[in-house]
């Protein structure tokens, strides 16, 4: 793998670059129906290097908390699970600029706005979420997991 973007984000797989929303990751990891199947396919493709998918730093910390509290109840096992995700997904940073843009945005949900501006800074094509209405004012187009999978299959 090589860093192929100005901010050094590692990219692998096909051409459709996307940041995955926290809710999609939870759907996959918690096997939440009816959304789990598409979400788990995203994880599978990312782990094989067949999709250029990214998580935000804040998504990773949220997943650590949730996995430790509800699944593993063991920090070492949770850290191992996070390491697997880090080996499969790129990470887009969240810093002052993204938080400031989110604070001044018209997006109704602050956390979603932070993710949207992190996706914009990373120059990705899409933000994969199942909450499209939350991203109507996003600077990066939001897309459902199944729609991303269809686009990826066509590329």
C-alpha positions as semicolon CSV with decimal commas, in nm:
position;residue;x (nm);y (nm);z (nm)
1;X;0,000;0,000;0,000
2;X;0,114;0,351;-0,064
3;X;0,011;0,696;0,044
4;X;-0,154;0,843;-0,263
5;X;-0,329;1,151;-0,132
6;X;-0,198;1,491;-0,023
7;X;-0,276;1,418;0,341
8;X;-0,109;1,077;0,330
9;X;-0,422;0,865;0,366
10;X;-0,342;0,512;0,259
11;X;-0,554;0,395;-0,029
12;X;-0,606;0,045;-0,164
13;X;-0,851;-0,142;-0,383
14;X;-1,078;0,009;-0,645
15;X;-1,136;0,372;-0,732
16;X;-1,446;0,457;-0,527
17;X;-1,314;0,608;-0,207
18;X;-1,560;0,637;0,081
19;X;-1,576;0,714;0,450
20;X;-1,804;0,474;0,639
21;X;-2,039;0,621;0,900
22;X;-2,030;0,484;1,253
23;X;-2,385;0,350;1,224
24;X;-2,287;0,126;0,933
25;X;-1,995;-0,015;1,129
26;X;-2,222;-0,085;1,425
27;X;-2,471;-0,257;1,192
28;X;-2,194;-0,486;1,071
29;X;-2,032;-0,560;1,405
30;X;-2,357;-0,601;1,600
31;X;-2,526;-0,794;1,319
32;X;-2,819;-0,549;1,325
33;X;-3,090;-0,649;1,084
34;X;-3,198;-0,555;0,826
35;X;-2,878;-0,358;0,760
36;X;-2,609;-0,609;0,860
37;X;-2,568;-0,791;0,528
38;X;-2,456;-0,490;0,323
39;X;-2,253;-0,351;0,612
40;X;-2,071;-0,681;0,660
41;X;-1,999;-0,699;0,287
42;X;-1,827;-0,360;0,316
43;X;-1,608;-0,498;0,594
44;X;-1,529;-0,807;0,389
45;X;-1,429;-0,603;0,083
46;X;-1,218;-0,369;0,294
47;X;-1,039;-0,661;0,461
48;X;-0,959;-0,808;0,118
49;X;-0,833;-0,474;-0,012
50;X;-1,110;-0,462;-0,273
51;X;-1,261;-0,133;-0,158
52;X;-1,104;0,199;-0,056
53;X;-1,289;0,250;0,268
54;X;-1,203;0,476;0,559
55;X;-1,314;0,537;0,913
56;X;-1,271;0,858;1,107
57;X;-1,058;0,866;1,418
58;X;-1,371;0,945;1,616
59;X;-1,552;0,641;1,473
60;X;-1,266;0,421;1,590
61;X;-1,282;0,555;1,945
62;X;-1,661;0,509;1,945
63;X;-1,622;0,151;1,823
64;X;-1,363;0,077;2,089
65;X;-1,599;0,196;2,360
66;X;-1,897;0,002;2,221
67;X;-1,706;-0,319;2,149
68;X;-1,547;-0,317;2,493
69;X;-1,873;-0,242;2,674
70;X;-2,112;-0,469;2,484
71;X;-1,904;-0,741;2,318
72;X;-1,561;-0,821;2,459
73;X;-1,559;-0,676;2,812
74;X;-1,182;-0,703;2,783
75;X;-0,958;-0,416;2,669
76;X;-0,695;-0,645;2,517
77;X;-0,950;-0,829;2,301
78;X;-1,108;-0,498;2,205
79;X;-0,772;-0,353;2,104
80;X;-0,708;-0,663;1,890
81;X;-1,044;-0,612;1,716
82;X;-0,962;-0,245;1,656
83;X;-0,625;-0,347;1,510
84;X;-0,805;-0,571;1,259
85;X;-1,018;-0,274;1,156
86;X;-0,708;-0,056;1,124
87;X;-0,550;-0,314;0,895
88;X;-0,862;-0,311;0,674
89;X;-0,963;0,055;0,667
90;X;-0,779;0,379;0,617
91;X;-0,825;0,646;0,881
92;X;-0,930;1,002;0,809
93;X;-0,823;1,251;1,072
94;X;-1,056;1,470;1,271
95;X;-0,904;1,792;1,397
96;X;-0,971;2,156;1,461
97;X;-1,063;2,241;1,101
98;X;-1,325;1,968;1,070
99;X;-1,477;2,052;1,409
100;X;-1,484;2,424;1,332
101;X;-1,648;2,370;0,994
102;X;-1,902;2,141;1,159
103;X;-1,978;2,398;1,427
104;X;-2,057;2,655;1,159
105;X;-2,238;2,423;0,918
106;X;-2,608;2,396;0,841
107;X;-2,604;2,024;0,910
108;X;-2,838;1,949;1,202
109;X;-2,623;1,686;1,375
110;X;-2,278;1,797;1,490
111;X;-2,120;1,449;1,486
112;X;-2,244;1,388;1,133
113;X;-2,111;1,727;1,026
114;X;-1,768;1,647;1,171
115;X;-1,762;1,321;0,974
116;X;-1,878;1,499;0,658
117;X;-1,599;1,757;0,681
118;X;-1,342;1,488;0,760
119;X;-1,459;1,308;0,445
120;X;-1,428;1,630;0,246
121;X;-1,074;1,691;0,373
122;X;-0,982;1,334;0,272
123;X;-1,108;1,394;-0,084
124;X;-1,327;1,084;-0,087
125;X;-1,609;1,026;-0,333
126;X;-1,881;0,923;-0,089
127;X;-1,988;0,900;0,270
128;X;-2,152;0,560;0,327
129;X;-2,440;0,581;0,574
130;X;-2,792;0,457;0,620
131;X;-2,902;0,797;0,749
132;X;-2,913;0,987;0,420
133;X;-3,138;1,260;0,554
134;X;-2,876;1,354;0,814
135;X;-2,629;1,425;0,533
136;X;-2,849;1,625;0,296
137;X;-2,627;1,932;0,349
138;X;-2,302;1,738;0,351
139;X;-2,015;1,861;0,131
140;X;-1,960;1,496;0,032
141;X;-2,245;1,297;-0,127
142;X;-2,400;1,042;0,108
143;X;-2,486;0,696;-0,022
144;X;-2,644;0,384;0,123
145;X;-2,419;0,080;0,177
146;X;-2,606;-0,121;-0,088
147;X;-2,575;0,160;-0,340
148;X;-2,201;0,185;-0,276
149;X;-2,170;-0,190;-0,329
150;X;-2,357;-0,161;-0,660
151;X;-2,133;0,122;-0,779
152;X;-1,825;-0,073;-0,675
153;X;-1,945;-0,378;-0,868
154;X;-1,987;-0,161;-1,178
155;X;-1,639;-0,008;-1,154
